[in-house]
Amino acid sequence: MSSESLFVGLMTGTSLDGVDAVLASVTHAGTRVLAHHGSDLPSALRADLFNVNSPGSKVRAPPRDRARSLRGFFFCSRPQF
């Protein structure tokens, strides 16, 4: 008898074009992707992240505000696995 664990992973790449989500099943026998979903980042959030991460940028927002924006986006765009 093998026990199964389910994991949801969220990520965005360096292009900041969107967020990808995956639902994976992990057992002793291996890992299997059960579902996947992609969502575009809102243009205002994408521009904000690019501005903060650009070399020489003087734009600084409190990290918790940016984290709150990303967390809200992840929550609102989560797939209905």
NORDANOR-V890951 format. One record per backbone hydrogen bond with DSSP energy under -0.5 kcal/mol. NH is the residue of the N-H (numbers start at 1). CO is the residue of the C=O. Records with the same first field share a line. If there is no record, write none. Layout:
BEGIN
NH=CO ; CO
END
This chain:
BEGIN
5=26
7=24
9=22
11=20
16=13
19=39
20=11
21=37
22=9
23=35
24=7 ; 22
25=32
26=5
27=30
30=27
32=25
34=23 ; 32
35=23
37=21
39=19
41=17
46=42
47=43
48=44
49=45
50=46
51=47
52=48
53=49
54=50 ; 51
57=54
60=58
65=62
66=62
67=63
68=64
69=65
70=66
71=67
72=68
73=69
74=70
75=71
76=72
77=73
78=75
81=79
END
